[in-house]
Amino acid sequence: MQVAARKTNLPHIVTALPGPNAKKIVERDHQVVSPSYTRDYPLVAKTGRGAMIEDADGNTFLDFAAGIAVVATGHCHPQVVAAIQKQAAELIHMSCTDFYYQGTVDLAEKLASIAPGKGAKRVYFGNSGTEAVEAAMKLARYHTKRDKFIAFNGCFHGRTLGSLSLTASKAVQRKHFGSLLAGVFHTPYPNTYRGAYGGRPENASADALAHIENELFKRLVDPEEVAAIFVEPIQGEGGYLIAPAEFLQGLERLCRKHGIMLVADEVQSGMGRTGKWWAVDHAGIEPDMICTAKGIASGMPLSAVIAKAEVMDWKPGAHASTFGGNPVSIAAALATIGVLETEAIANAARVGEFILQQTAGWRERHESVGEIRGKGLMIGIELVRDQKTKEKAPELRNRVIDMAFRKGLLVLGAGENSLRLAPPLVIDEEQATFALSTLDACIAEAERAL
Ligand SMILES: Cc1ncc(COP(=O)(O)O)c(C=O)c1O
């Protein structure tokens, strides 16, 4: 009898989880690695290919987390690996702070060409999302000679002390870290499911804009002192909340009116994840700066601030980083962008739409599904205890994540009670179907256990 070959693009679990090798590594990790990391389940990744991860015991998983929305082209895409290997054999580092590389110029030109708007751009390179945000904060102060910032409730911009002053995601991220930057003001995000600040969901954009003009600018800070407004066009850690186009357009007008820099933090939403290069492209706005990282180099550490050329006017020595824009990460980014523009962005738009269509009936089937929202392959499923009251269901969400892991599907949470679907942008419909049927079953099982 002929046995059908096992599909390599779908999961296969061969041990109890965690398996014996994974268990040993987790135990050693708990002795020596910083306890500040938040691991939802004991995945010990060993190898990766495309959207599949193999663990230390030979179990394979379908990865709908992508290293926190990082491996845009999938794990170890052959073109990215070849670019890294070639560059590593030629030159690993000299520091673009002190010397020139062709790759840095190539990538800066490419990023400038894909950034919104026709005007000239300049690009600063760092190594992580938080460094891009720090650089944007400093550049906004430098350029405007103002020192105040506005950010949104629920936002996440990083964990170093400057970016942490903007971040308003979870109290644990701030607890015991003392006073942060003075002069940062937080304002409601246009949450179209719950409304901005208790208002009606359909008024979320208008309410969120009015709050800035009528509350912040009248009572707390004169707009002439505000250097920048930082906005995630889709809040990532906040729960995959999508700011409506009219809100982003209104924010752009408000910034222009008051001479405030508009900074789009596209660390999570950028580099094609939403089916366009940038989430702001869906609203047709042109921020003064875009921060990008995560997906830019398929897992190699790299970040960038793409600014309007007239805004990036700082002088030599004003800001730099030893490793920022290192040749190996740059080579990975150039290869990544090649894959994104030839296939992966279009695939993200197509498969993302497929997922939204396939899940359209879930609210009727599952009392705990509050809302499913997304653009491209940045999709959030908000789980609630009751669709009418919208009471959040964090325990149920956490249970679904754990159950999915045990069935071979890797997902992460976002916000207090949402599931985040952030797979590599190269997944196919069969993988999407597997992920959805797994989540469907896990949600039903978790609901029954309530
Ligand atoms: C929107 C956004 N900005 C900034 C960051 C910080 O990036 P990093 O962890 O690379 O410092 C993140 C990370 O999740 C993010 O989602």
Ligand as a Chemical Component Dictionary entry (heavy atoms), coordinates in Angstrom:
data_LIG
# 
_chem_comp.id                   LIG 
_chem_comp.type                 NON-POLYMER 
_chem_comp.pdbx_formal_charge   0 
_chem_comp.three_letter_code    LIG 
# 
loop_
_chem_comp_atom.comp_id 
_chem_comp_atom.atom_id 
_chem_comp_atom.alt_atom_id 
_chem_comp_atom.type_symbol 
_chem_comp_atom.charge 
_chem_comp_atom.model_Cartn_x 
_chem_comp_atom.model_Cartn_y 
_chem_comp_atom.model_Cartn_z 
_chem_comp_atom.pdbx_ordinal 
LIG C1 C1 C 0 4.957  49.975 16.460 1  
LIG C2 C2 C 0 6.220  49.563 17.182 2  
LIG N1 N1 N 0 7.172  50.475 17.398 3  
LIG C3 C3 C 0 8.330  50.167 18.013 4  
LIG C4 C4 C 0 8.579  48.882 18.448 5  
LIG C5 C5 C 0 9.875  48.563 19.120 6  
LIG O1 O1 O 0 10.650 47.743 18.301 7  
LIG P1 P1 P 0 11.893 46.924 18.899 8  
LIG O2 O2 O 0 11.344 45.849 19.761 9  
LIG O3 O3 O 0 12.607 46.413 17.695 10 
LIG O4 O4 O 0 12.712 47.906 19.665 11 
LIG C6 C6 C 0 7.611  47.891 18.234 12 
LIG C7 C7 C 0 7.821  46.514 18.700 13 
LIG O5 O5 O 0 6.934  45.730 18.842 14 
LIG C8 C8 C 0 6.400  48.243 17.590 15 
LIG O6 O6 O 0 5.432  47.334 17.353 16 
# 
loop_
_chem_comp_bond.comp_id 
_chem_comp_bond.atom_id_1 
_chem_comp_bond.atom_id_2 
_chem_comp_bond.value_order 
_chem_comp_bond.pdbx_ordinal 
LIG C1 C2 SING 1  
LIG C2 N1 SING 2  
LIG C2 C8 DOUB 3  
LIG N1 C3 DOUB 4  
LIG C3 C4 SING 5  
LIG C4 C5 SING 6  
LIG C4 C6 DOUB 7  
LIG C5 O1 SING 8  
LIG O1 P1 SING 9  
LIG P1 O2 DOUB 10 
LIG P1 O3 SING 11 
LIG P1 O4 SING 12 
LIG C6 C7 SING 13 
LIG C6 C8 SING 14 
LIG C7 O5 DOUB 15 
LIG C8 O6 SING 16 
# 
